[in-house]
Amino acid sequence: MRTQSFDSSYFRQPSRTGSTVEAPQPASATGGGIISEVVYSAGQPMVSQLLLPLLQQLGNQPRWLLWLAPQQKLSRHWLLQSGLPLDKVIQPHHINPVTTVDAMEKALQTGNYSAVLGWLPAELTEEEKIRLRHAARSGNSYGFIMRPQNESFSPDRPFSSLKIHPILYH
């Protein structure tokens, strides 16, 4: 699994003294949102292990959690086992995978959602990434682009990785 953050500038907040404070804060505390991409392999259960704690925390906010997963339907049983609030999770039915990016953009802009998770079949264009980044900032929301890893193996290709920026811990 590989994650990539498209914009980490929300971690840099100017202080009153003019210096930069490098402390991670939730999107609601910074006045801006963030978009992250999670590239996963179907056989890796790590996706839910990495995202669930954050989603559980976001579930405590007064806003909704939106799942745009055209190919999968959330089960009530899984939501209960995961500790996610049933009354705050929304999953629209019959969404076309082609329009998922547009739906994510509109949902992020509204500010009604703490997090918007969109399962997409392919990598986004740079223009789509910029649109989602602006929408997340304007709606003060987290956006997670969930994309399956290309299963064709190349010996030159690096292993799946998780990129953690060290500035978040100093």
C-alpha positions as CSV (number, residue, x, y, z in Angstrom):
1,M,0.0,0.0,0.0
2,R,1.2,3.5,-0.8
3,T,-0.2,6.8,0.4
4,Q,0.5,10.1,-1.0
5,S,-0.5,13.5,0.3
6,F,-1.1,16.0,-2.4
7,D,-0.7,19.0,-0.2
8,S,0.9,19.2,3.2
9,S,1.1,23.0,3.5
10,Y,-1.8,23.0,5.9
11,F,0.6,21.8,8.6
12,R,2.5,25.1,8.4
13,Q,0.7,27.7,10.3
14,P,2.3,31.1,10.8
15,S,2.5,32.1,14.5
16,R,2.2,35.6,15.9
17,T,6.0,35.9,16.1
18,G,6.3,35.3,12.3
19,S,7.9,31.9,12.7
20,T,6.3,28.7,11.4
21,V,4.7,26.2,13.7
22,E,5.1,22.6,12.4
23,A,2.5,20.7,14.4
24,P,-0.1,18.4,12.8
25,Q,-3.7,19.5,13.4
26,P,-7.0,18.3,12.2
27,A,-8.4,20.0,9.1
28,S,-11.1,21.7,11.3
29,A,-8.4,23.3,13.4
30,T,-6.4,24.7,10.5
31,G,-9.2,26.2,8.4
32,G,-8.4,24.0,5.5
33,G,-8.8,20.5,4.2
34,I,-6.5,17.9,2.7
35,I,-6.6,15.3,0.0
36,S,-4.6,12.0,0.4
37,E,-4.3,9.1,-2.0
38,V,-4.2,5.5,-0.7
39,V,-3.0,3.0,-3.3
40,Y,-3.8,-0.5,-2.1
41,S,-3.6,-4.1,-3.0
42,A,-6.9,-6.1,-2.7
43,G,-5.1,-8.6,-0.4
44,Q,-3.9,-6.0,2.1
45,P,-6.1,-5.5,5.2
46,M,-3.8,-2.6,6.3
47,V,-6.0,-0.1,4.5
48,S,-8.7,-0.4,7.1
49,Q,-6.2,-0.6,10.0
50,L,-4.6,2.7,8.9
51,L,-7.8,4.7,8.2
52,L,-10.2,3.4,10.8
53,P,-8.7,5.3,13.8
54,L,-8.9,8.5,11.9
55,L,-12.4,7.8,10.6
56,Q,-13.5,6.9,14.2
57,Q,-12.2,10.2,15.4
58,L,-13.8,12.1,12.5
59,G,-17.1,10.3,13.3
60,N,-17.1,12.2,16.6
61,Q,-17.5,15.5,14.7
62,P,-21.0,16.8,14.0
63,R,-20.5,16.3,10.3
64,W,-21.1,13.2,8.1
65,L,-18.7,10.6,6.7
66,L,-19.3,10.0,2.9
67,W,-18.3,6.8,1.1
68,L,-18.3,7.0,-2.6
69,A,-17.7,3.4,-3.5
70,P,-19.4,2.4,-6.7
71,Q,-18.3,-1.3,-6.6
72,Q,-18.8,-1.9,-2.8
73,K,-21.6,-1.6,-0.4
74,L,-20.9,-1.0,3.3
75,S,-22.5,-3.5,5.6
76,R,-24.1,-2.5,8.8
77,H,-22.3,-5.3,10.5
78,W,-18.9,-4.0,9.4
79,L,-19.7,-0.5,10.4
80,L,-20.7,-1.7,13.9
81,Q,-17.5,-3.8,14.2
82,S,-15.4,-0.9,13.1
83,G,-16.8,1.5,15.6
84,L,-18.0,3.9,13.0
85,P,-21.3,5.8,13.9
86,L,-24.1,4.3,11.8
87,D,-26.0,7.6,12.0
88,K,-23.2,9.6,10.4
89,V,-22.1,7.4,7.5
90,I,-23.6,8.0,4.1
91,Q,-23.2,5.9,1.0
92,P,-25.2,6.8,-2.1
93,H,-26.4,4.0,-4.2
94,H,-25.9,3.7,-8.0
95,I,-23.0,6.1,-8.4
96,N,-21.1,5.8,-11.7
97,P,-17.3,5.4,-11.3
98,V,-16.8,8.0,-14.0
99,T,-18.6,10.7,-12.0
100,T,-17.0,9.8,-8.6
101,V,-14.4,12.6,-8.9
102,D,-17.2,15.2,-9.6
103,A,-19.2,13.8,-6.7
104,M,-16.2,14.0,-4.4
105,E,-15.5,17.6,-5.4
106,K,-19.1,18.7,-4.8
107,A,-19.3,16.9,-1.4
108,L,-15.9,18.3,-0.2
109,Q,-17.0,21.9,-1.1
110,T,-20.2,21.7,0.9
111,G,-18.4,21.4,4.3
112,N,-21.1,18.9,5.4
113,Y,-18.6,16.0,5.6
114,S,-15.7,15.5,7.9
115,A,-14.3,13.0,5.4
116,V,-15.1,11.9,1.8
117,L,-13.7,8.6,0.6
118,G,-13.8,7.9,-3.1
119,W,-12.9,4.6,-4.7
120,L,-11.5,5.4,-8.1
121,P,-10.4,2.9,-10.8
122,A,-7.5,4.8,-12.1
123,E,-5.0,7.6,-11.3
124,L,-6.2,11.1,-11.3
125,T,-5.1,13.8,-13.7
126,E,-3.2,16.8,-12.2
127,E,-6.3,19.0,-12.9
128,E,-8.5,16.6,-11.0
129,K,-6.1,16.6,-8.1
130,I,-6.1,20.4,-8.0
131,R,-9.9,20.6,-8.1
132,L,-10.2,18.2,-5.2
133,R,-7.5,20.0,-3.2
134,H,-9.4,23.3,-3.6
135,A,-12.7,21.7,-2.7
136,A,-11.3,20.1,0.4
137,R,-9.9,23.5,1.5
138,S,-13.1,25.4,0.9
139,G,-15.2,22.8,2.7
140,N,-12.6,22.2,5.5
141,S,-12.8,18.4,4.9
142,Y,-10.6,15.4,4.5
143,G,-10.7,13.6,1.1
144,F,-9.3,10.1,0.6
145,I,-8.8,8.9,-2.9
146,M,-8.8,5.1,-2.7
147,R,-7.2,3.5,-5.7
148,P,-6.3,-0.2,-6.4
149,Q,-2.6,-0.9,-7.1
150,N,-1.7,-1.9,-10.6
151,E,-1.2,-5.7,-10.1
152,S,1.3,-6.1,-12.9
153,F,4.6,-6.6,-11.2
154,S,7.8,-5.0,-12.5
155,P,11.2,-5.9,-10.9
156,D,12.2,-2.2,-11.3
157,R,9.1,-1.1,-9.3
158,P,9.7,-0.3,-5.6
159,F,7.8,-2.1,-2.9
160,S,4.6,-0.5,-1.6
161,S,5.3,2.2,0.9
162,L,3.9,4.6,3.3
163,K,5.4,8.1,3.1
164,I,5.5,9.9,6.4
165,H,6.9,13.4,6.4
166,P,9.4,14.0,9.3
167,I,8.3,17.6,9.8
168,L,5.2,16.3,11.4
169,Y,7.1,15.0,14.4
170,H,9.5,17.8,15.1
